[in-house]
Amino acid sequence: MLILFVQIKKLTSTNNQQLQRGLSLTHATAINMIDMVGIGPFITLSLIVGLMQGNLSILAWLLGALLAYMDGFVWAELGARYPEAGGSYVFLQKLYKGKMGRLMAFLFVWQTVIQAPLVIASGSIGFAQYFSFLVPLGVFQKKILSGTLVLLLVLLLYRGIKSVGKISIVLWLITGGTILWLIISGIPSAHYREALQLNLSGVHWNTLFFAALGQASMKAVYSYLGYYNVCHLGAEIRDPVRNIPRSMFLSITGIALLYLAMQTSVLGVLPWQQVAASEFVVSEYFEKIYNHGVAQLATTLVLCIALASLFSVMLGYSRVPYAAALNGDFFPIFARVHPRHHFPHVSLLALGGLAFIFSLLFKMKDVISAIIIMRILIQFVSQAVGLLLLRKQRKSYPYKMPLFPLPAVVSIIIWLFIFVTSELRFMGFAFGIIVAGIALFWVKERMLPAQKR
């Protein structure tokens, strides 16, 4: 492995490694929003309603939005201060410095190599699941479809960043338009009074309730993830000090309003028991209001949204191994950029290849929980804690969160609440990934002490 590493490093070209700042505020907001939506809310809506037994599920959506805002302040401050490609990889290394910083950055990249293809695979599997409403598919056929989708995404992203920005706007319009159609369609027939009426007096505020809220909030958070995607593209954002924070909070606000309105409309048309049991809740919603033909059209648009989200996810994550390789913390070949279009094509192809394999091997069940739990400690909590420590140095900041340190502290509390209310097997999985990463880091430090740092 050491010989391979050295040989690959010798082959790495140092030319054409500068990314272009070609993404405007509109592009950045569009990329964030299509990342946040995807197939997630159309699958998690049923899971959340089932866990909370009806319209109390709105509490999970609100908690998810609160977490996105609070954690968003952390990301906004770090993104404006360090507008570079790689997001958390850069943040953790600069926040903790020295060997500890290298360890935290390595652990994040290690997790990303596993987690990013899993995220992409989960979306492609969900795409195949919803496609079954249009054409009944067997298990093997769903695998073929999910794998083919991953390959299509790689082809769409294999181009310059300015073209990607234009594509993102088109996909953003499809995403927002579909959700608005969903909301507006339910207005004439929805029973909004029942959908919005929360009987909090009848809630038993016990351990079981908070466990259910934690599980439901985890699913809601999965649907909000992506508000920080612009930070992964920090080196490609114009005027990043202003546009990174603005794009994040525009995205969170817009998506939160859409999610709350979407749930209200769906529960105003369909009984919560049907919503909880449905695999195609949006399709059944449109079928109830209109007819089967319109439901098929709506399902097609949902699939377009899923494609748009996966497009954004793969775009953002492909920059993380690239940034780590530039700094000598990952295989140098990942630092290569396309000689003509200037994007990290090796990183894109590697993550796409792993996502293709995962889409054929794994099921949708439990993937959502595993994706979130494995990221909480190393990425989200560590960033917030690191920012609190950084602020003690009293340096100047291009962007400061309001009411510091309240947003960072609240985000830490909510993340830990979600972590401790998860199943033990997922917590064990998260700790296992961390322990394995620490072991790999120790081996790397011993074998490659002279690597660039």
N, C-alpha and C positions, 0 to 999 in steps of 0.2 A: 504493500500500500504506500509506503514511504517513497519507493522508487517511482511508482506511478504518479504520485503527487508532484515530485520534482520534475518529472518529464513533462507533465501537463503544464506546469508553471513556465517551463522554458518555451513552450509553444504559444503562450498567451501573448497576444498582440497588444501593444500599448497605444495604438492609434485608434482614432474614432471612438474614444471612450466617453466623450462628453455628450450628455443627453441634452435635448433642446427644450427650452422653456416655451412650449407651444400651447399649453392649456390655459384658457381664460377662466374667469369666475364661472361663466355659464357652463363651460366644459366640465370643470371640477365638480360643480353642483350636480350636473347630470350624471356623471360617473358615480358619485356617491349615492344618489337616489336610486339608480337602477341596480346598484350593488345591494342596497338595503332591502329592496322589495323582493325581486326574484320569485321563486316558487314558495319561499318560506311562509308568508302569511296565509297562503291558500291551503297549506298543509297544517300549519300549527294552529290555525283558528279552531279546528275541530278538537285538537288535543287540549287546548287551553279551556275551551268551553266544557269539555268532559271533566277535566280536573277540578274546575271551580263550580260545576253543576249549575250552569246557567249564566245569567248576565253579570254575576260577580266576577266573571272573567275579565271585565273591564279594569279591575284592580291590577291584574297582571300586566295589561297593556300600559296602564299608567305608571306602574313601577318600572317597567322597561324603558318608558320614555324618560322618567326621572333619572334613571341610571345613564341613559345615553347623553342627557344634558350635562350631568355632573362629570361623568368621565370625559365628555366632549371638551370641557374646559381644560382638562389635563392635556388632552391631545392637541388642542388649539394652541396652548402656550408652548408646548414642546415643538409642535410643527412649525410655528412662526420663528422660534429660536433656532431650530435645526432643519431648515428646508432642504433636505437631501433625500436621495433615493434610499429606500429601505425602511422608513418608519421606525418601528420599535427597535430594530437592530441598531440604528444610529442612536436613538434616545438612551437605551440601556447602557451602551458603551460610554457615552458621554456623562451620564448621570452618576455612574458608580466608579468609573475610571480604574486604571491599573489592572491588576489581575482579576479583581472582582468584576470590573466592567467587561473584560474579555470573556469571563465565565458567563455572565448574564446574557451578553450578546450571542455567544455560542449556543447557549440553551435555547434562546429564541429562534435562531436559525435552524437548530436541530428540530425543534417543535414544528417550525414552518414547513420543513421538508416532509413531515408526516401529515401535518394538519391541513396545509393548503390543498394538496391533492384530494384529501378527504372531503373538504368543503366543496370542491369542484365536483367530485364524484357524487356527493349527496344531492347536489342540485340536478345533476344529470339523471340520477335514479328517480328523483321526484318528478322530473320532466317525463320520463318514461311511464311513471305511475299515472299521471294526469292524462297522458296521451291515450291511455287505455279507455278513457271515456269515449274517445272518437272511434278507435279501432281496438276491439278486444285483443289483448296480447298475452301470450304465455310467458313464463318466467324467462326462458331462453331468448325469446323475441325482445323482451324488455332490456335484457343485457346487451343485445346487439344495438338497440336504439340508443341506450345511454352511452355506450362506447363510441358510437358514430358521432354523437353530439359533441363529445370532447374533442374529437379530431376536427370537426367543423370549427369549433372555437379557436383552435390553434391556427387554422387557415385564416380566419377573420382577423386575428391579432398579428399575423405575420406581415406587418406593414408599418409605416412611419407614424409617429405620435399625432401629427396634425390630422391625418386621415382617421385615426382612432377617435379623436375629439369630435369630428363631424358625425361619425357613426353613432357615438354616444348620445348626441342630441336627438337623432331620429328615434333611437331606442327609448330615450327618456319620454318623448312625446307619446309613444305607444303605451308605455307603462302608466303614465299619469292619466292618459285618456281612458284606458281600460278601467282603472279604479274609479274614476269619476263617473263613468257609465254605470258601474256597479252600484255606486251610492245613489245616483239620480234615479235609476230604474226602480229602486225600492220605495221611493218617496210616496207614490200614490197608494200603495197597498200595505206599507209597513206600519206596524203597531208600535210607534216609538215610545209611547208612554210605558208599555210593559217592558220594552227593551232597555229603557233608561232607569227604570225603578229598581233601586238597590235596597233590599231588605237587610240592612246591616244589623238591625236589632235582633234578628233571628240567627245571627252567626255565632257559633261557639268558638270563641277566641282561644283555642287550645293548640296543642302541639300538632295535631292532625291537620288543622286548618292552615297553620303556617308552613307545614311540610308541603301541603297541596299548593299553597301560594308560591313557595319556592320553586317547585317543579313547573308550575304554570309560567312563572316569571322567566325561568330558564328558556322555555319555548318562545316567549315573547321577545326576550333579548336576542335570540337567534334571528328573529325577523327584523330586529333593529341593527344588527351587526353590519358594518360597512360605512358608518358615519365617519370613520377615520381613514377610509381608503385613500383619500387625497394626500394623507401624510406619507403613504408609501410612494407616491409620485411627486414628492416635494421638489425634486430637482427638475421637474418638467412643468411646474406651475408658474405662471407669470405673476409678478408682484406677490410672492408667497406670504409675506408678513400680513397683508390685508386679506388676500383671497383664501388662504387655508382656513382661518377661523370663520370667515363669512360663509364659505361653502358648506362647512360642517353644520353650522347652526341653521342655515336655510334648509339643509337636507333633513335634519332631525325634526324641525318644526313642521315641515311639509308632510313628512312621512307619518309623524305621530297623529296629525289631524286626519290624514287619510285612513290610517288603521282604526282609529276610534270611530270614525264615521262608517267605515266598512263593517265593523262588528255590529254596530247599532242597526244598520240596514239589514244585515243578514238575520240577526235575531228578531228583527221586527217582522220578517217574512216567514222564516222557518222556526218551528219549535226547537228549543235547545237540545232536546233528546235526539232529533234528527241530525242536527249540526254535529253533535258529539260523535255520532255513529257513522258519519259520511266520509268517504274517501275522496269525493269530488264535490265538496260543499258549494263552491262557486258555480259549478255546472248545474247542480240541483237547484240552486237559488234562481238562476236565469230560466231554468226549465219551468219552475213554479210560476214565475212572473209572465213569461212569454210562451215559448214552446221548445220542443227538442232541437229544432233547427237553430234557433237563437242561442241555445245553450251550447251547441257545437261551435258556433262562431265565438262565443265568449271563451270557451275552452282553448280555442286556437290562439286567442289574444293572450291568455294566461301563459301559454307555452312560449309566446314571443317574449313576454316579460321574464320568464325563467331563462331564456336564452340571453336576454340583455344583461341580467344580473351575473350570470356565469361569465359573460364577456368582460364585465367590469372586475370581477373577482380575480380571474386569471391575469388580467392586465396588471392589477396592483401587486399581487403576490410574486409575479415574475421578477419584480424589481428588488426583492429582498435578498435572494442568493447573489444577485448581481452586485449589490452594494457590499455584501460581506466579502465577496471575492475581490473587489477592488481594494479592500482594506487588508487582504491577506488572511482572512479568517474563514475562507471556504475555498474550494477547488478553483484555481485561477481561470480555468476555461470558462467559468460562469461570468467572468468580467468582460467577455467579448461582446461587442455590439455589432449590429449588422453594418457592413461597410458602406451601404448606400442609404438605408432608412434610419440608421442610428437608434436602434432599440436592442435590448438584451436578448437576442434570439436563442442563445444556448440555454439560458435560464428558462425561457418560455417553453422550449421543446422538452426540457427535462421534467418540469412540473406537469406539462400536458401528458407526457408519456406515463408518469406515475398515476395521474388521475384516470387515464384510460384503463390501466390495470386495476385500480381500486374500484372503478365503476363496474367491472366485470366480477369482482370478488365479493363485494360487501352488499348488505341489505340496508334499507333506509332506517330500519328499527334501531334505535339507540345511537345512531350516528350523531344526531343533533346534540344529545347530552355529552357525548365523548368530546365533540369538537369544542364545546364551550368550557367544560370543566378543565381540560388539559391546558387551557390558556389563561385561566384566572390568576394563578399565583405568579407565574413568570412574566406575563405580559402586562395585564391590567393593574394588579395590585402593586407590582414592583415599580411600574412607571409612576404611579401616584405617590408612593413612598419616596421614590427618588426625587420627584419634583419638590416634595416637602423639604427634603434635605438640601436640595439646590437653593431653594429660596432663602435658607439661613445664611448664604454667602453674600446676600445683599448686592447682587449684580444688577446691571441694567437689563431690561427685557423688552423686546419689540412688542410683545403682547402680554398683558397680565389678566388673569382671570378675576372677575369681580368677587368680592366677599371672601377672598383667600383667608384661611385654608378650607373653608366650609365645603365647597364643591368636591375637592380632592378627598376629604375625610368621608363625606357622604358616599362617594363612589366606592371607597374601600369597604365601608360597612355593607353596602348592598352586594358587592361582589362576594364578600365572605359569607353573607347570608345565603346566597345562591349556592356557594360551594358546600357549606356544611349541611344544607338541606337536600343535597343530591344523594344518590345511592352510593353505598360504600364501594361498590365495584368501580364506579367512575372516579371516586377519589383515589382509590388504589391505582387505577390506570394513570392518573395524573402524576402521582408520586413516583410511579415506576418510570415514566418518561423522564422525569427530572433526574432520578438516580442514574439512569442509563446515560443521560446527557452529561452528568458530572463525571462519570467514569470515562466517557469518550473524550471529554475535555482534558482530563488528567493524562490520558494516553497521548493526545495531540501535543500537549505542552512538553511532555517528556521526549517525544520523538521529533518534534519540530520546534525546538527552542528558538531558532533563528528566524522564524517567520516574521514578516512585516507586521508591526502593531501600531 
